[in-house]
Each structure stands twice: as structure tokens, then as C-alpha cells.
Amino acid sequence: MLNEKRLRLAVLAAVALAHILMLLFFVVNMSAMSQAEQENARVMKVTDLDEEPPPPPEEDIPVVEAIAEEMIETDTEPVQTVVAPGTLTASTPSWDDYLQIHLVSDPPKFDEREISSALVYPPIALRSSIEGRVILELFVDKNGYVQQVRIMMEDPPDRGFGEAAVKAFTGRRGTPAMANGEPVSARYRYPVSFRIK
């Protein structure tokens, strides 16, 4: 019993001595580090940073028109119409006029079978047995035509899923969104899943 108490006391003394040595080691290192930091602080200089100049007024920005070098013919006519800047009329809604989905009573509807048949699985993903998911933002006008398609999320990216989903909805017509019993232009998020059967 007496030997056991001496053993415990010896272990406690050894642990205390180890802690004291570690504290001394850290104090010596901290004082050496703080001296090095003080030397570096003497070398550092504070300089003023130049701010970027403000952008030029909008009227000074030159307008550049680009013409395609090569014409590409397609089988289908585009549904979208090109509107020159500043010529929007009451019948041509701007992108701000498309209501967000929480402001409509009924969202736009599309025929799922038509969309499924229009979806083309990206060949590179099919060869690699990769499945994917895309979330699109559709700008559907009050006549039910998809006027613009944006890719909000593509998982996995750069495998062709987003492009395939956009092609399936380009020029598509469905039932327009409804608000207060009338058709309205709306922005609608639409998920598209690609699964290997």
C-alpha cells in the first residue's frame, strides 16, 4: 500500500515536471517568434491603394454589331422574335414582366410525353453510363410558348445534359400560367432527370 502511494506520487511528479518543461519550451519559442515578428514589422510599410475609376457613362459606350461569318440553316423556324432595344411595346413583355411562380395560381403545363420524346440522351454520358439531372428556368409567355430557357443547375456538369434539356424545350408550347383566371407570362423552374433504362 505504501509502495503504491509512492508510485502514484512519483508518476504525478513526473507528469508535473513534463508539463513544466513543455511550458518553458513554449515560452522560449514564443519570445523568439515575437522578436522575429517585430523585425518583420519594421520592414513592412503601409501604402495607399488606388481605387478603380468609376465606369464611363452609358452614352460613351460604343455599340458594336457582329455579323455571323457562317450561316447555319435549321429545319424549324424560331418562335422568338428579335426586338430592337428601346422598342418594347405593351404587347411585348420584358423579362421583368414574367411573373415568378409564387405569384401565379396555376403554373404552366407541358405534355410530359412530348418532352420525353424530344429529350435526347447525351451520347458522351450514355457511353459512360452517367445519369444526370438538370433544373431549367423557363420563360413562358401568356400564349404558352417558351420564349427563353436558362440552365439553373446541371449535375454532373459538362456532360451534355443541360444542352439536351434546353433543346427539348426550345420552341415548345404548353398551357400558360394562370393568375386571377387569366393567362400570364411566368418564369417557371422545371426539373429534368436523365436515367438509363
C-alpha positions in Angstrom: 0.0 0.0 0.0 2.9 2.3 0.9 4.7 1.4 -2.3 1.6 2.1 -4.3 1.3 5.6 -2.8 5.0 6.3 -3.6 4.5 5.0 -7.2 1.5 7.3 -7.7 3.4 10.2 -6.2 6.4 9.5 -8.5 4.1 9.4 -11.6 2.4 12.6 -10.6 5.8 14.3 -10.1 7.0 13.1 -13.5 3.8 14.4 -15.2 4.1 17.7 -13.4 7.8 18.0 -14.4 6.9 17.2 -18.1 4.3 19.9 -18.1 6.7 22.5 -16.6 9.3 21.6 -19.3 6.7 21.9 -22.1 5.6 25.3 -20.7 9.2 26.6 -20.6 9.7 25.3 -24.2 6.7 27.2 -25.5 7.6 30.4 -23.6 11.1 30.4 -25.1 9.7 29.8 -28.6 7.0 32.5 -28.2 9.6 35.1 -27.1 11.8 34.1 -30.1 8.9 34.3 -32.5 7.7 37.6 -31.2 11.2 39.1 -31.8 11.2 37.8 -35.4 7.7 39.3 -35.9 8.9 42.6 -34.5 11.8 42.6 -37.0 9.4 41.9 -39.9 7.0 44.7 -38.7 9.8 47.2 -39.1 10.2 46.3 -42.7 6.5 46.4 -43.6 5.1 49.7 -45.0 1.6 50.9 -45.3 0.7 52.2 -48.8 -2.4 53.8 -50.1 -4.4 51.7 -52.6 -5.7 53.4 -55.7 -9.4 52.9 -56.2 -10.7 51.9 -59.6 -12.1 54.8 -61.6 -15.9 54.8 -62.0 -17.2 53.3 -65.2 -17.8 55.7 -68.1 -21.4 57.0 -68.6 -23.6 54.7 -70.7 -23.8 57.1 -73.6 -20.0 56.9 -74.1 -20.0 53.1 -74.6 -19.7 52.3 -78.3 -22.3 49.9 -79.8 -20.7 47.0 -81.7 -22.6 45.0 -84.2 -21.5 41.5 -85.1 -22.4 39.5 -88.2 -22.0 35.8 -88.3 -19.4 34.5 -90.6 -21.2 31.4 -91.4 -25.0 30.9 -91.8 -26.5 27.8 -90.2 -29.8 26.6 -91.6 -32.3 24.7 -89.4 -35.5 22.8 -90.2 -37.7 24.7 -87.8 -38.5 28.4 -87.6 -37.6 30.1 -84.3 -40.5 31.1 -82.1 -38.7 34.1 -80.6 -38.9 37.4 -82.3 -36.0 39.9 -82.2 -36.9 43.2 -80.7 -34.6 46.2 -81.0 -33.6 47.9 -77.8 -36.0 50.6 -76.6 -38.8 49.4 -78.8 -40.7 47.2 -76.4 -44.4 47.7 -76.6 -47.2 46.8 -74.2 -47.8 43.5 -76.1 -44.1 42.5 -75.9 -43.3 41.7 -72.3 -39.8 42.4 -71.0 -38.1 39.7 -68.9 -39.1 41.7 -65.8 -42.8 41.2 -66.8 -42.6 37.4 -66.4 -44.2 36.6 -63.0 -42.4 34.4 -60.5 -44.1 31.1 -59.9 -45.3 32.0 -56.4 -47.4 34.9 -57.9 -49.5 32.6 -60.2 -52.4 30.4 -59.2 -51.6 27.7 -61.8 -48.1 27.0 -63.2 -47.5 26.4 -66.9 -48.1 22.8 -68.0 -46.4 20.8 -70.7 -47.2 17.4 -72.3 -44.7 15.1 -70.5 -44.8 12.5 -73.4 -43.8 15.2 -75.9 -40.9 16.4 -73.7 -39.8 12.8 -73.1 -39.8 12.0 -76.8 -37.9 15.3 -77.5 -35.2 14.6 -74.9 -32.1 13.1 -76.5 -29.7 11.4 -74.0 -26.3 12.9 -74.5 -24.1 10.3 -76.3 -21.0 11.0 -74.2 -22.9 10.4 -71.0 -24.7 7.3 -72.4 -21.3 5.7 -73.4 -20.0 6.4 -69.9 -23.2 5.2 -68.2 -23.7 8.5 -66.4 -27.1 9.7 -65.3 -27.9 13.3 -64.7 -30.3 16.0 -63.5 -31.0 19.5 -64.8 -33.1 22.3 -63.4 -34.2 24.7 -66.1 -35.8 28.2 -65.7 -38.4 28.5 -68.5 -39.8 31.9 -69.5 -43.3 31.0 -70.8 -45.4 33.8 -72.3 -49.1 34.2 -71.9 -49.7 32.2 -75.1 -47.9 29.2 -73.6 -44.7 29.5 -75.8 -41.3 29.0 -74.2 -39.5 32.2 -75.0 -36.3 31.6 -73.2 -34.6 28.7 -71.4 -31.9 29.1 -68.8 -29.9 26.3 -67.1 -30.1 26.8 -63.3 -28.3 23.6 -62.3 -26.7 20.7 -64.2 -25.4 17.7 -62.4 -22.9 16.5 -63.4 -21.7 19.5 -65.4 -20.2 19.4 -68.9 -21.8 16.1 -69.9 -24.4 17.5 -72.3 -27.4 17.2 -70.0 -28.2 20.9 -69.9 -27.9 21.3 -73.7 -30.2 18.4 -74.3 -32.8 19.7 -71.9 -32.7 23.2 -73.5 -33.2 21.7 -76.9 -36.2 19.7 -75.7 -37.9 22.9 -74.5 -36.8 25.4 -77.2 -39.9 26.4 -79.2 -42.2 24.2 -77.0 -45.8 25.3 -76.4 -47.8 24.3 -73.4 -50.7 25.7 -71.3 -49.8 29.1 -70.0 -49.7 30.0 -66.3 -52.9 31.5 -64.8 -53.3 34.3 -62.4 -56.7 35.6 -61.4 -58.3 33.4 -64.1 -56.3 34.9 -66.9 -53.2 33.7 -68.8 -50.0 35.4 -67.8 -46.3 35.3 -68.7 -44.4 33.5 -66.0 -40.9 32.2 -65.1 -41.0 28.5 -64.1 -38.4 26.1 -62.9 -38.6 22.7 -64.4 -36.6 19.7 -63.3 -35.4 17.2 -65.9 -33.9 13.8 -65.0 -31.8 11.6 -67.3 -32.0 7.9 -66.4 -30.5 5.0 -68.3 -33.2 2.4 -68.8 
